Amino acid sequence: VIEEVKRRMELYEGETLSITVTRHSLGAALALLVGDELSTCASHVPPIAVFSFGGPRVGNRGFANRINKNKVKVLRIVNNQDVITRVPDVLCHINKNTHVSCVIYWYAEDAIKRLRD
């Protein structure tokens, strides 16, 4: 994807360009990663927008900060009844020794287990 976008940027050099990446479900997560990668692939990258439909969560706070710093615009569209859009869900506890422990809930696996029970 990166090489093709670079090729097109060279082909249309001098024109006003923008890049839009969109996908659904797992592809939505990959679209966000592609948007991030595109934002750093060249010295002068056109504006990048990612439209994410029904995808799992991607990255941590540092990743979100990098996306914002690189001016990648993201519209994440979710259905609040769709468990995939809440994966992974992280619950963190900080103990008195400032150690952080996190539990990751994978809703899809939990749903399958409930169906089996």
C-alpha positions in Angstrom: 0.0 0.0 0.0 2.8 2.4 1.0 4.7 1.9 -2.3 1.5 2.4 -4.4 0.6 5.6 -2.5 4.1 6.9 -3.0 3.9 6.1 -6.7 0.6 8.0 -7.0 2.0 11.0 -5.0 4.8 11.2 -7.6 2.4 10.7 -10.5 0.1 13.6 -9.3 2.8 15.8 -8.0 1.7 19.5 -8.0 -2.0 18.6 -7.7 -4.0 18.9 -4.5 -4.2 15.4 -3.0 -5.7 13.7 0.0 -5.7 10.1 1.1 -8.7 8.3 2.5 -8.4 4.8 3.9 -11.5 2.8 4.9 -12.4 -0.8 5.8 -14.7 -2.8 8.0 -14.1 -5.1 11.0 -10.5 -6.4 11.1 -9.8 -4.4 8.0 -10.8 -1.3 9.9 -8.0 -1.9 12.4 -5.6 -2.4 9.6 -6.8 0.8 7.9 -5.8 2.7 11.0 -2.4 1.2 11.0 -2.0 2.0 7.3 -3.1 5.6 8.0 -0.4 5.8 10.6 2.2 4.4 8.4 1.3 6.6 5.5 1.6 9.7 7.7 5.3 9.1 8.0 6.1 7.6 4.6 7.3 10.8 2.9 8.4 14.3 3.8 5.3 16.0 2.4 2.3 13.7 2.8 -1.2 14.9 1.8 -3.9 15.0 4.4 -5.0 11.5 5.6 -8.4 10.4 6.8 -9.4 7.0 8.1 -13.0 5.8 8.2 -13.2 2.8 10.4 -16.4 0.7 10.4 -17.1 -1.9 13.1 -13.4 -2.5 13.9 -11.7 -3.5 17.2 -9.8 -0.9 19.2 -6.3 -0.2 18.0 -3.2 1.1 19.9 -2.7 2.7 23.2 -2.6 6.3 24.4 0.9 6.8 22.8 -0.4 5.5 19.5 -3.4 7.9 19.7 -1.0 10.8 20.4 1.2 9.9 17.4 -1.9 9.7 15.1 -3.0 13.2 16.4 0.5 14.7 16.1 0.7 13.4 12.5 -2.7 15.0 11.8 -4.4 11.8 10.7 -8.2 12.3 10.9 -10.0 9.3 12.2 -13.8 8.6 12.2 -14.5 5.4 14.0 -18.0 4.2 13.5 -19.3 1.5 15.8 -22.6 -0.1 16.9 -22.6 -0.2 20.7 -24.2 -3.7 20.5 -21.2 -5.1 18.5 -18.7 -6.8 20.9 -15.9 -6.6 18.4 -15.8 -2.8 18.7 -15.0 -3.2 22.4 -12.1 -5.6 21.9 -9.7 -5.5 23.6 -11.2 -4.0 26.8 -8.6 -3.3 29.4 -9.2 -3.0 33.1 -6.1 -1.8 35.0 -5.4 -1.7 38.7 -2.6 0.3 40.3 -1.3 -1.1 43.5 0.4 0.8 46.3 3.9 0.0 44.9 2.8 1.8 41.6 2.8 -1.5 39.7 0.1 -1.6 37.1 -1.6 -4.9 36.3 -4.1 -5.1 33.5 -6.6 -7.7 32.5 -7.7 -7.9 28.9 -11.2 -9.1 28.2 -11.7 -10.6 24.8 -15.5 -10.4 24.4 -15.7 -12.7 21.4 -14.1 -15.5 23.3 -16.4 -14.9 26.3 -19.4 -14.9 24.0 -18.4 -18.3 22.5 -17.8 -19.7 26.0 -21.3 -18.6 27.1 -22.9 -20.2 24.0 -21.2 -23.5 24.8 -22.3 -23.4 28.5 
